Amino acid sequence: MPEGPELHISSKFVNESLKELIFSGKILKSEVSKNPNVEWKVPLFTIQAESRGKEMKLWLQEFSPNKINSQLKKISILFRFGMSGCFKLSTADDIPKHSHLRFFTIKDGQKPIQVLNFVDFRRFGKWEVNADWGLDRGPCPIMDYENFRKNIVDNLGGPAFKQKAVCEVLLNQKFFNGIGNYLRAEILFRSKIAPFDEAYTVLCNWKDAACYPNKRENVEKSDIRDPLYLCHAVCIEVLKLSGGYDVEKGLKDNTAFKNWLQCYQNPSMKNLKDRHQRTIWFDGEPGILAPRDNPRRPKTKKQRISVYSPEPNLEPDNANIPKVRKMNLTETKLTVDADAVTVRRSPRFSGAVINSI
């Protein structure tokens, strides 16, 4: 699933790729998508993007050199990427297979028409027109880190943190907007925190810590254990890579990202499923709130087991009786003397002869 860094990378991609492009015409939605149509009736428009945690907005603004900025029409489209959403730029002749929303550029001489595509092969992604950022999502740890931290510290005494495993709380988007499965594993691993320790107890140890420990306390980067600061710092590290987690290819074609990971999907690490059946990767003990039941394991093929195991020194009572071999109906192995055979005729069928011994 795309996490905060991936949406931030997508917004940066849109802004850099489209900064000199002008769009026009109808915004097309795929027939299979259940999301709303986008009605935008202006001759020309531009597109810009911004992200906030696991949400991203496209801003569509009318393009007209004869109007001042305050007179230009403007709408926004709020995207949630679901499990596999992303944006791709293509030509009109090479639209991606799973493109569900398309924005077309104007015809510019010999240049081919380009298309901004929202691609989502699993179709869990959503969009809304002129919607505000989700009320159930907190500040972004990347772009609004100080308010992100304050929102958590101010609510630590609430039920969202008490008697809850810290690995599960890290997925609560009301406080940890943009943090997902691979980020929580890396954050807890670097913090040396057991994933199933209580969130309230663990985070209270850091509520009065410096907001930026490496700047104010001259702490080496590798020695930082503050999980709240690491929510920000780890995301920044992902942004500095060539790309984040690829929703279509996973880890196999992204060497830089795969080498950056220290804990997530590392075969030398342990893993358990939390209460929501999400797998958490960790090192050491799981913590006091670890689930008692073992995690589900993939089904394996059943093997046929023979229950017959004869004892070598024990012979059955009929061991000396010769075995009888099954014979075909057409063959016979019994031979007798001709004198022992009597011949009688059948009373019902003339000409039929029955041999009897």
LUMPAKE-449986 format. One record per residue (C-alpha): residue number from 1; z, x, y. Coordinates in steps of 0.25 Angstrom, whole numbers, plus 5000, padded with zeros to 4 digits. Layout:
<lobas>
NUM / Z / X / Y
...
</lobas>
This chain:
<lobas>
1 / 5000 / 5000 / 5000
2 / 4997 / 5005 / 5014
3 / 5009 / 5010 / 5021
4 / 5013 / 5013 / 5036
5 / 5005 / 5026 / 5036
6 / 4992 / 5020 / 5030
7 / 4992 / 5009 / 5040
8 / 4994 / 5019 / 5052
9 / 4983 / 5027 / 5046
10 / 4974 / 5014 / 5045
11 / 4977 / 5011 / 5060
12 / 4973 / 5025 / 5064
13 / 4961 / 5025 / 5056
14 / 4956 / 5012 / 5063
15 / 4959 / 5017 / 5077
16 / 4952 / 5030 / 5074
17 / 4940 / 5025 / 5067
18 / 4937 / 5013 / 5076
19 / 4940 / 5019 / 5090
20 / 4925 / 5019 / 5094
21 / 4921 / 5007 / 5086
22 / 4918 / 4993 / 5092
23 / 4919 / 4981 / 5083
24 / 4912 / 4967 / 5084
25 / 4909 / 4955 / 5076
26 / 4917 / 4947 / 5066
27 / 4928 / 4953 / 5058
28 / 4925 / 4950 / 5044
29 / 4936 / 4947 / 5033
30 / 4932 / 4948 / 5018
31 / 4931 / 4935 / 5010
32 / 4942 / 4938 / 5001
33 / 4953 / 4941 / 5011
34 / 4963 / 4930 / 5014
35 / 4967 / 4936 / 5028
36 / 4963 / 4929 / 5041
37 / 4949 / 4931 / 5048
38 / 4949 / 4939 / 5060
39 / 4943 / 4931 / 5072
40 / 4939 / 4941 / 5083
41 / 4927 / 4936 / 5092
42 / 4924 / 4947 / 5102
43 / 4911 / 4954 / 5103
44 / 4917 / 4968 / 5102
45 / 4931 / 4974 / 5098
46 / 4938 / 4987 / 5095
47 / 4949 / 4989 / 5084
48 / 4962 / 4997 / 5085
49 / 4973 / 4998 / 5075
50 / 4988 / 5000 / 5074
51 / 4998 / 5000 / 5063
52 / 5013 / 4997 / 5061
53 / 5019 / 5000 / 5047
54 / 5011 / 4992 / 5037
55 / 5004 / 4984 / 5047
56 / 4991 / 4987 / 5055
57 / 4984 / 4980 / 5067
58 / 4970 / 4980 / 5071
59 / 4968 / 4977 / 5086
60 / 4954 / 4971 / 5089
61 / 4951 / 4972 / 5104
62 / 4939 / 4967 / 5111
63 / 4929 / 4977 / 5116
64 / 4923 / 4974 / 5130
65 / 4921 / 4985 / 5140
66 / 4920 / 4974 / 5151
67 / 4934 / 4969 / 5149
68 / 4947 / 4975 / 5152
69 / 4957 / 4978 / 5141
70 / 4966 / 4965 / 5144
71 / 4954 / 4956 / 5142
72 / 4950 / 4961 / 5129
73 / 4953 / 4952 / 5117
74 / 4962 / 4958 / 5106
75 / 4967 / 4954 / 5092
76 / 4975 / 4961 / 5081
77 / 4974 / 4961 / 5066
78 / 4987 / 4965 / 5058
79 / 4985 / 4971 / 5045
80 / 4994 / 4973 / 5033
81 / 4987 / 4982 / 5023
82 / 4993 / 4976 / 5010
83 / 4991 / 4985 / 4998
84 / 4978 / 4991 / 5001
85 / 4973 / 4988 / 5015
86 / 4966 / 4998 / 5024
87 / 4955 / 5000 / 5035
88 / 4942 / 5006 / 5032
89 / 4930 / 5008 / 5041
90 / 4916 / 5006 / 5035
91 / 4902 / 5003 / 5038
92 / 4897 / 4989 / 5037
93 / 4889 / 4993 / 5025
94 / 4900 / 4999 / 5018
95 / 4912 / 4989 / 5019
96 / 4923 / 4992 / 5009
97 / 4925 / 4983 / 4997
98 / 4938 / 4977 / 5001
99 / 4936 / 4976 / 5016
100 / 4943 / 4963 / 5020
101 / 4942 / 4963 / 5036
102 / 4930 / 4970 / 5043
103 / 4928 / 4974 / 5058
104 / 4913 / 4978 / 5061
105 / 4909 / 4987 / 5072
106 / 4897 / 4984 / 5082
107 / 4883 / 4988 / 5079
108 / 4881 / 5002 / 5086
109 / 4867 / 5007 / 5085
110 / 4864 / 5014 / 5072
111 / 4879 / 5015 / 5068
112 / 4883 / 5006 / 5056
113 / 4893 / 4995 / 5058
114 / 4907 / 4999 / 5054
115 / 4918 / 4991 / 5048
116 / 4933 / 4992 / 5049
117 / 4938 / 4986 / 5036
118 / 4951 / 4982 / 5031
119 / 4951 / 4985 / 5016
120 / 4961 / 4980 / 5007
121 / 4957 / 4980 / 4992
122 / 4970 / 4973 / 4987
123 / 4969 / 4962 / 4998
124 / 4984 / 4962 / 5002
125 / 4981 / 4966 / 5016
126 / 4983 / 4956 / 5027
127 / 4979 / 4954 / 5042
128 / 4983 / 4945 / 5053
129 / 4976 / 4943 / 5066
130 / 4985 / 4945 / 5079
131 / 4997 / 4947 / 5071
132 / 5009 / 4955 / 5075
133 / 5016 / 4966 / 5067
134 / 5024 / 4960 / 5056
135 / 5038 / 4955 / 5060
136 / 5043 / 4960 / 5046
137 / 5039 / 4974 / 5048
138 / 5047 / 4985 / 5056
139 / 5042 / 4996 / 5065
140 / 5032 / 5006 / 5060
141 / 5039 / 5019 / 5055
142 / 5026 / 5027 / 5060
143 / 5024 / 5022 / 5074
144 / 5037 / 5016 / 5077
145 / 5047 / 5024 / 5070
146 / 5059 / 5023 / 5079
147 / 5059 / 5008 / 5079
148 / 5056 / 5009 / 5064
149 / 5069 / 5017 / 5062
150 / 5077 / 5008 / 5072
151 / 5073 / 4995 / 5065
152 / 5079 / 5001 / 5051
153 / 5091 / 5006 / 5057
154 / 5095 / 4993 / 5065
155 / 5093 / 4985 / 5052
156 / 5100 / 4994 / 5042
157 / 5112 / 4985 / 5040
158 / 5103 / 4973 / 5036
159 / 5100 / 4968 / 5022
160 / 5086 / 4975 / 5022
161 / 5093 / 4988 / 5019
162 / 5106 / 4985 / 5012
163 / 5106 / 4985 / 4997
164 / 5091 / 4988 / 4997
165 / 5085 / 5000 / 4991
166 / 5079 / 5009 / 5002
167 / 5066 / 5010 / 4994
168 / 5064 / 4995 / 4996
169 / 5069 / 4995 / 5010
170 / 5058 / 5005 / 5014
171 / 5048 / 4995 / 5010
172 / 5054 / 4984 / 5020
173 / 5043 / 4983 / 5030
174 / 5053 / 4977 / 5040
175 / 5059 / 4990 / 5042
176 / 5050 / 5000 / 5035
177 / 5036 / 4996 / 5040
178 / 5025 / 5004 / 5034
179 / 5034 / 5010 / 5023
180 / 5028 / 5008 / 5009
181 / 5030 / 5013 / 4995
182 / 5025 / 5028 / 4996
183 / 5032 / 5029 / 5010
184 / 5045 / 5025 / 5005
185 / 5045 / 5034 / 4993
186 / 5042 / 5046 / 5002
187 / 5052 / 5042 / 5012
188 / 5064 / 5041 / 5002
189 / 5060 / 5053 / 4994
190 / 5060 / 5062 / 5007
191 / 5073 / 5055 / 5011
192 / 5080 / 5058 / 4998
193 / 5084 / 5043 / 4997
194 / 5084 / 5036 / 4983
195 / 5075 / 5024 / 4984
196 / 5085 / 5014 / 4979
197 / 5097 / 5018 / 4988
198 / 5101 / 5007 / 4997
199 / 5093 / 5007 / 5010
200 / 5105 / 5004 / 5019
201 / 5113 / 5016 / 5014
202 / 5101 / 5026 / 5015
203 / 5096 / 5022 / 5028
204 / 5109 / 5021 / 5035
205 / 5111 / 5036 / 5033
206 / 5099 / 5038 / 5043
207 / 5101 / 5027 / 5053
208 / 5107 / 5037 / 5063
209 / 5097 / 5048 / 5060
210 / 5088 / 5054 / 5070
211 / 5075 / 5046 / 5072
212 / 5067 / 5059 / 5071
213 / 5075 / 5069 / 5063
214 / 5064 / 5080 / 5063
215 / 5064 / 5080 / 5078
216 / 5078 / 5078 / 5082
217 / 5086 / 5085 / 5071
218 / 5075 / 5096 / 5068
219 / 5075 / 5092 / 5053
220 / 5064 / 5097 / 5044
221 / 5054 / 5087 / 5040
222 / 5057 / 5089 / 5025
223 / 5072 / 5087 / 5027
224 / 5071 / 5073 / 5034
225 / 5078 / 5063 / 5025
226 / 5079 / 5051 / 5035
227 / 5071 / 5040 / 5028
228 / 5069 / 5032 / 5041
229 / 5062 / 5044 / 5048
230 / 5054 / 5047 / 5035
231 / 5048 / 5033 / 5036
232 / 5041 / 5038 / 5049
233 / 5039 / 5053 / 5045
234 / 5033 / 5050 / 5031
235 / 5023 / 5040 / 5037
236 / 5019 / 5051 / 5048
237 / 5017 / 5061 / 5036
238 / 5007 / 5051 / 5030
239 / 4999 / 5049 / 5043
240 / 4997 / 5064 / 5043
241 / 4990 / 5064 / 5030
242 / 4975 / 5061 / 5028
243 / 4979 / 5047 / 5024
244 / 4990 / 5039 / 5018
245 / 4991 / 5031 / 5005
246 / 4977 / 5026 / 5001
247 / 4978 / 5012 / 4997
248 / 4965 / 5012 / 4989
249 / 4966 / 5026 / 4982
250 / 4981 / 5028 / 4982
251 / 4985 / 5043 / 4981
252 / 4974 / 5048 / 4972
253 / 4964 / 5052 / 4983
254 / 4974 / 5056 / 4994
255 / 4979 / 5070 / 4991
256 / 4986 / 5072 / 5005
257 / 4994 / 5059 / 5004
258 / 4997 / 5061 / 4989
259 / 5002 / 5075 / 4991
260 / 5010 / 5071 / 5003
261 / 5018 / 5061 / 4994
262 / 5031 / 5067 / 4988
263 / 5037 / 5055 / 4981
264 / 5028 / 5043 / 4980
265 / 5020 / 5042 / 4966
266 / 5025 / 5056 / 4963
267 / 5026 / 5057 / 4948
268 / 5038 / 5066 / 4949
269 / 5046 / 5055 / 4956
270 / 5053 / 5043 / 4951
271 / 5050 / 5029 / 4954
272 / 5056 / 5015 / 4953
273 / 5052 / 5001 / 4957
274 / 5060 / 4994 / 4968
275 / 5064 / 4979 / 4968
276 / 5050 / 4976 / 4973
277 / 5043 / 4984 / 4962
278 / 5038 / 4995 / 4972
279 / 5039 / 5008 / 4966
280 / 5047 / 5019 / 4973
281 / 5046 / 5034 / 4970
282 / 5058 / 5043 / 4972
283 / 5065 / 5055 / 4967
284 / 5079 / 5055 / 4962
285 / 5088 / 5043 / 4960
286 / 5083 / 5030 / 4963
287 / 5096 / 5025 / 4970
288 / 5107 / 5014 / 4968
289 / 5098 / 5002 / 4970
290 / 5087 / 5006 / 4960
291 / 5083 / 4995 / 4952
292 / 5090 / 4994 / 4938
293 / 5077 / 4990 / 4931
294 / 5067 / 5000 / 4927
295 / 5054 / 4999 / 4934
296 / 5042 / 4992 / 4928
297 / 5034 / 5001 / 4920
298 / 5019 / 4999 / 4916
299 / 5016 / 4993 / 4903
300 / 5012 / 5002 / 4891
301 / 5004 / 4998 / 4879
302 / 5013 / 4994 / 4867
303 / 5012 / 5003 / 4855
304 / 5011 / 4998 / 4841
305 / 5023 / 5003 / 4833
306 / 5023 / 5003 / 4818
307 / 5036 / 4997 / 4812
308 / 5033 / 5003 / 4798
309 / 5040 / 5016 / 4795
310 / 5042 / 5018 / 4780
311 / 5053 / 5028 / 4775
312 / 5047 / 5040 / 4768
313 / 5056 / 5040 / 4756
314 / 5056 / 5025 / 4753
315 / 5046 / 5019 / 4743
316 / 5044 / 5004 / 4742
317 / 5046 / 4997 / 4728
318 / 5032 / 4995 / 4725
319 / 5028 / 5009 / 4728
320 / 5022 / 5011 / 4714
321 / 5013 / 4999 / 4715
322 / 4998 / 5003 / 4717
323 / 4992 / 4998 / 4730
324 / 4981 / 4988 / 4729
325 / 4969 / 4991 / 4737
326 / 4962 / 4979 / 4744
327 / 4948 / 4977 / 4738
328 / 4935 / 4970 / 4743
329 / 4932 / 4956 / 4737
330 / 4919 / 4962 / 4731
331 / 4925 / 4973 / 4723
332 / 4933 / 4973 / 4710
333 / 4940 / 4984 / 4703
334 / 4944 / 4977 / 4690
335 / 4937 / 4980 / 4677
336 / 4939 / 4973 / 4664
337 / 4932 / 4973 / 4650
338 / 4921 / 4964 / 4648
339 / 4928 / 4958 / 4636
340 / 4940 / 4953 / 4644
341 / 4931 / 4944 / 4652
342 / 4928 / 4930 / 4648
343 / 4917 / 4921 / 4653
344 / 4918 / 4907 / 4656
345 / 4910 / 4897 / 4663
346 / 4914 / 4889 / 4675
347 / 4914 / 4874 / 4672
348 / 4909 / 4870 / 4686
349 / 4898 / 4880 / 4689
350 / 4888 / 4883 / 4678
351 / 4884 / 4898 / 4677
352 / 4896 / 4903 / 4684
353 / 4904 / 4913 / 4676
354 / 4919 / 4916 / 4678
355 / 4924 / 4929 / 4673
356 / 4939 / 4929 / 4669
357 / 4947 / 4940 / 4663
</lobas>
